[in-house]
Amino acid sequence: MIPGKTAKKAQFLPNPQLRLREQVREVMRFHHYSVRTEESYWFWIRRFIFFHNKRHPRELGVAEVSAFLRMLRHHLHEDNVQRTMKSSVSRSSTLPDGDAAASPYLF
C-alpha cells in the first residue's frame, strides 16, 4: 500500500433482479458479516420500510432517513421518561412508613 493512501473497500453490486432481502443477504455474505449481524441489519431495514408505508428504500432519500431517526429519538426519549416514572413510583411504594404522598420523587 502506498503511504498516505487508504485501502479501498471492495465494492459489490447485488443482483438487481433479486428481492431486497436477498440483495441484502448477498452484500452481507460478500463482506463476511455474521448471520446475526445480517438479521440485525434486516430488522432495521424492515422497520425503516414499514415506517414509510412500505415504500422501497430506493425511492427514499435524506429527508426520510432524518424523519425515521427523529421518530426513533422521540420513542427513546419517551421510553426513558416512562422508565424514570416507573422507578419513581416503585421507590415511593417502598417508603418505610408507606406514605407515597410524602415521596420527593412523585410529581
N, C-alpha and C positions, 0 to 999 in steps of 0.2 A: 504494500500500500504506500502511496506517495504521502510524505509528511504534509500535514495541513489539510488533507482531503479526508472526507468522511466516507465510510463504506456505504454504497448504495444498497438498500434492501431490495431483494428480488421482488419484482412485480409479477402478479399473477392475475389474469383476467379469467373469471369463471365463464363457463358456457352460458351464453345469454338465453339459450333455449330452455334451460332448466328453470324450475320454480325457485323462488327466492331462498327457501330453506336449503335446497340442495346447493345453490350458489354459495351460501354462507358456509356450508359444510366443506365444499371444495377448497375455499380460501383458507379456512381454519386448518384443514389437513395439510395443505401445501406449506403452511408456516409451522407445522408440527405443534399446534396447540393441543392441550389435553381435551378429552371429551367433556369433562366438567366445565372447562372454560368455554367450550363451544356452546354448551347448554345455557350457561350464564349469559353469553352474548345474545343467543337466540331469545331468551326471556326478555331482555331489554329491547331488542328489535321489535318483538311482538307487541310489547307494551307501547312503544312509540307508534307503531302502525295502528293499534286499536285506539289510542288517544286521538289520532287524526282520522277517525271514522274509516278505517281500513283502506286508506289511500296508500299507494305504493311509494316507498321511500324515494324512488327516482323522481317522483313528482314534487317532493317536499324540499324546502330549502332552509336557509339560516333562520328565517322568521319562525318556522315550525319547530326547529330544534330549540330555539330560545323559549318558545311557548311551552314546550314539553319540560324543559329544565325549570322554568318558573313554577309549573304545576308540581313538580317533584319537591322543589324547595318549600312551597306552600304546605304540602302534605307533611313533609318532615317537620316543619315548624309546628303544625297542629298536633302531630304525634308527641312532640316534646312537651307541649303545653299540657296535653292530656295526661302524660306520664307524671309531670310535676304535680298536677292537681290530684291525681290518684295517690301519689306519695304523700302529699299534704294531708289528705283525708285519712289515709292509713295511720300517719303519725298522730293525728288528733284523736283517733279512736283508741289509741294505746296510752293515753294520758293516765297517770296513776289514779286520779280522782274520777275519771270518766267524763269530765266536763268538757265536751267538744267546743262549747261556746267560748271557753277561756283560751283556746288554742291561738297562738300568734300566726299559725300557718293558714288559717281559713280566711277567705276574703269576704 
